[in-house]
Amino acid sequence: MKTILLVGAGGAIGSILRYLTSVLVQSYFTMVFPFGTFVVNMVGSLAIGVIFGLFEKTTWMGHDWRIFLAVGVCGGFTTFSSFANENVTLLRGGLYFQFALYAAASLFFGILLAYFGFRLVK
């Protein structure tokens, strides 16, 4: 139950931060490009890399902090951060084929299924 509460609390914080960051960033641009979402995804990717780097390097960041920050806050901020971290893990493990397959399939099928979902209800 403690883990669920940590993830939930972090997720709430991350979701609020995602919304505020996206709106703030997008307010600076008039172009039709999702700069807000792009910045959120890039910041989230950097953040989860820092979190996992700290988790490997230090002892002060225990399991509860990792769950709260990586799964909760970063997961609520953007699921792209998890996707990026999983790809880094595959690359670090020398699993280049799995990396290419996962990255390409996620991009292709994610867009395809989003389009299919849109068309399904339309």
C-alpha positions as CSV (number, residue, x, y, z in Angstrom):
1,M,0.0,0.0,0.0
2,K,2.9,2.4,0.8
3,T,4.3,1.9,-2.8
4,I,0.9,2.7,-4.3
5,L,0.6,5.9,-2.3
6,L,4.1,7.0,-3.3
7,V,3.3,6.4,-7.0
8,G,0.0,8.2,-6.6
9,A,1.4,11.2,-4.8
10,G,4.3,11.5,-7.3
11,G,1.9,11.0,-10.2
12,A,-0.4,13.8,-9.0
13,I,2.6,16.1,-8.7
14,G,4.0,15.1,-12.1
15,S,0.7,15.6,-13.8
16,I,0.2,19.1,-12.4
17,L,3.8,20.0,-13.3
18,R,3.2,18.6,-16.9
19,Y,0.1,20.8,-17.3
20,L,1.7,23.9,-15.9
21,T,5.0,23.4,-17.9
22,S,3.2,22.7,-21.1
23,V,0.9,25.7,-20.9
24,L,3.8,28.0,-19.9
25,V,6.1,26.9,-22.7
26,Q,3.3,26.9,-25.3
27,S,2.4,30.4,-24.4
28,Y,5.7,31.7,-25.8
29,F,5.1,30.2,-29.2
30,T,2.5,31.1,-31.9
31,M,3.6,28.3,-34.3
32,V,1.5,25.3,-34.7
33,F,3.9,22.9,-33.1
34,P,3.5,21.2,-29.7
35,F,6.5,22.9,-28.1
36,G,4.9,22.4,-24.6
37,T,4.7,18.6,-25.0
38,F,8.1,18.5,-26.6
39,V,9.7,20.3,-23.8
40,V,7.9,18.2,-21.2
41,N,9.1,15.0,-22.8
42,M,12.7,16.2,-23.1
43,V,12.8,17.5,-19.5
44,G,11.2,14.3,-18.3
45,S,13.8,12.2,-20.1
46,L,16.6,14.2,-18.6
47,A,15.0,14.0,-15.1
48,I,14.6,10.2,-15.2
49,G,18.2,9.8,-16.4
50,V,19.4,11.9,-13.5
51,I,17.2,9.9,-11.1
52,F,18.5,6.5,-12.2
53,G,22.0,7.8,-12.4
54,L,21.8,9.0,-8.8
55,F,20.2,5.7,-7.8
56,E,23.2,3.8,-9.1
57,K,25.8,6.3,-7.8
58,T,24.6,7.2,-4.3
59,T,23.1,5.4,-1.3
60,W,20.9,8.2,0.0
61,M,18.2,7.6,-2.7
62,G,16.5,4.5,-1.5
63,H,13.8,2.4,-3.2
64,D,11.0,4.6,-1.9
65,W,12.5,7.8,-3.4
66,R,13.2,6.1,-6.7
67,I,9.5,4.9,-6.8
68,F,8.2,8.3,-5.9
69,L,10.4,10.3,-8.3
70,A,10.9,8.0,-11.3
71,V,7.6,6.1,-11.4
72,G,5.4,8.7,-9.7
73,V,6.6,12.2,-10.6
74,C,8.3,11.4,-13.9
75,G,5.5,8.9,-14.8
76,G,2.9,11.6,-14.2
77,F,5.0,14.2,-15.9
78,T,5.5,12.1,-19.0
79,T,5.5,8.4,-19.9
80,F,8.0,9.3,-22.6
81,S,10.7,9.5,-19.8
82,S,10.1,5.8,-19.0
83,F,10.3,5.0,-22.7
84,A,13.6,6.9,-23.1
85,N,15.0,5.2,-20.0
86,E,14.1,1.7,-21.2
87,N,15.8,2.4,-24.5
88,V,18.9,3.6,-22.7
89,T,18.9,0.4,-20.6
90,L,18.7,-1.7,-23.8
91,L,21.6,0.3,-25.4
92,R,23.7,0.0,-22.3
93,G,23.1,-3.7,-22.3
94,G,24.3,-4.0,-25.9
95,L,20.8,-5.1,-27.0
96,Y,20.8,-3.0,-30.2
97,F,18.3,-5.1,-32.1
98,Q,15.8,-5.0,-29.2
99,F,16.4,-1.3,-28.9
100,A,15.7,-0.6,-32.6
101,L,12.6,-2.9,-32.5
102,Y,11.2,-1.4,-29.3
103,A,11.8,2.2,-30.5
104,A,10.5,1.7,-34.0
105,A,7.5,-0.4,-33.0
106,S,6.5,2.0,-30.2
107,L,6.6,5.0,-32.5
108,F,4.8,3.2,-35.4
109,F,2.2,1.3,-33.5
110,G,1.6,4.2,-31.0
111,I,0.7,6.6,-33.8
112,L,-1.2,3.9,-35.7
113,L,-3.3,3.0,-32.6
114,A,-3.9,6.7,-31.8
115,Y,-5.2,7.2,-35.3
116,F,-7.3,4.0,-35.1
117,G,-8.8,5.1,-31.8
118,F,-9.7,8.5,-33.3
119,R,-11.2,6.9,-36.4
120,L,-13.1,4.3,-34.3
121,V,-15.1,6.9,-32.5
122,K,-15.5,9.2,-35.4
